[in-house]
Structure formats: C-alpha cells, structure tokens
Amino acid sequence: MSQSIGVTWPDSPPLPGNAIIEAADHRARHWHSQHQGRLRPGSASHKHAMCTMFHETFNPYKPSVIDWPALDDETLARITALPIWDIAVQTEGKARLRMKAYADSLKDPELHEAIGLNAWEENRHKEVLSRMVGRYGIKLAPEPEYKAPRDAEWAYMVTGYSECIDSFFAFGLFEMARRSGFFPEELIETFEPVMQEECRHILLFANWVAWHRRTMPVWKRPIFELRVAAVWVFLGWERIGLARGMDADGEEVVQDNNFTVNGAKSVTDEEISVRELMGLCLQENDRRFAGYDSRLLRPTTMPNLVRFARRFMRKPKARAA
C-alpha cells in the first residue's frame, strides 16, 4: 500500500506511521471467521461471517490525502490515452446508487450495514478516480444524472455480476501493468487498495447470492434463477458490444465496455497471447482471494469459463531472447 495514503479510523484522529498503514493493508487482505465448523450457505452463521468479513477488512484510506506522483510526459500520455476514465467514474457513481438503493430496501440489519458500506466504498472509488483525473488533467465527458433504480434487486445483481466479470480481468491487467513498468510504481501502489477492495466486494456479493438463494421461499427460487440468467444474458450481450448503448436501467451510454478484455496492449509493450493473459488473470484472482476464510464462497463463473476455454487455446511458441 502506498505510503502516501493517509489512514484514519472512524471517529478517531489520524494515525501516522508505516506500521499503521501496513497493519491496515494486511487487515484488508486476511480474515478468518471465529465460527467453528462449516459455514452452510443460507445459515445465520454464514450471513454473519460474510457481513463481519466485510466490516473487519475495511481499509480506512482517505482519497483526499493521496499524494499523486508526478509523471513524465510519456507516462502522462499513456494514462490520458486510456479509453476507460469516463466509464470508470460513471460506473462507480451508478454502483454506489444501486447498492445503496438495495441496502435501503433490506430489513436485515447485518446485510443493510454491509451492503451500505459497499455502496460507501464505491463512492470512495469514484472520489479516487475523480481526484486522479483532476490531478493529471484528464478530460471526461459530462456525467449523467444518477437516478435511483426502479428495481433495486435487479440493479444490485447487474452491478454485482458485472464487477465479478470486470474484476477478474482487471486483476490480471493490473498485475501486467505492474510487471511491465508501463506505469510508475508509485501510481500502481496508490491504486492497489482499490483493487483489493474490488476483491472484497465480489466476495461479499458471491456469498450474498448463495445466502439469498437458500433463504427465499422455494416457490420464488425459479423466478430468481431466471433473473440470474437474464443478468448474465444482458452482461454477455453488453460485453460483445451489441448493447453498448444501454445500461442496467435502460439509459443510454456511449463508452466501450470491452476494455477489460482488450486492454492488454494499453498496459505493456510486450506481446502476450490470450492464453497467457487468461492464465495471469486466474493466478491473480486466486492470489487476491487467498487471505480470506476458505469457507466463504468465491465467484466461480468467470474462472471456470476461462479454465475451460484455455484447454482449447494453443500454448504460445517460445519467444527469442
């Protein structure tokens, strides 16, 4: 975690020092439930564990005190050329509103607090991005008016499953950018807490799906499964570009939603095959989840699809030194 990120705990004065920063970073990545035995999906212990995990791994960094590094002209040109900043800022804004709407609809206090905190963190991501584009003079398209969703659960599911897809690829691309040195180490380290928070977000979402599925009345489950299938169809349609002009609430958008699978050339000068990129995404996905209680469910759809697809991909030929 960047040493330039200040740390505060809620309702307390700032806590300086590298030891505090490192402790907060470690705490955000490692967690184990005190519950003995299996965490059966749908049980009270399962719900308590996933909500407690989310609260106890909270990283209290403050966007307002991030010391953004100075960039040379070449690096600045690389960053400003990335076609992601409009959609990144707007996606976080919509995610905050959708998650808050769903949190406010819940009567269960534990879930209300956990998903409400998730919404707050999405807004913090938006603030980080907004401060970064302001610092480096990146021009954004005017932000749309963020409207509360008509169907809070549907919007939450679209956001959650979308993050599961995007984060899986982002983990690999982020590691590729770190290895290549395409961006300065200080900038990589500054965004590291944000990347790990996305891991926590989809961990919470995956366990919410399992808990929700098991606790609803039996007669509602077929309807829920149809909604899950509809979400995946919508997201698949969106990712291949056929619905690029529509979002989860039926509003028009103009950004390219495919950067997560087309962005390798933007973060490295080296050639990398699709098979290699997918392998790196799998490796980073496993690494980021490794510190959390293994009894909590992980998102599995994208990792399983990629593992299956890699069986039919040719291994790249050895490159000349």
Secondary structure by P-SEA (a helix, b strand, c coil): ccccbbbbcccccccccaaaaaaaaaaacbbbbccccccccccaaaaaaaaaaaaaacccccccccbbbbbcaaaaaaaaacccaaaaaaaaaaaaaaaaaaaaacccaaaaaaaaaaaaaaaaaaaaaaaaaaaacccccccccccccccaaaaaaaaaaaaaaaaaaaaaaaaaaaaaccccaaaaaaaaaaaaaaaaaaaaaaaaaaaaaaaccccaaaaaaaaaaaaaaaaaaaaacccccccccccccccccccccccccccccccccaaaaaaaaaaaaaaaacccccccccccaaaaaaaaaaaaccccccccc
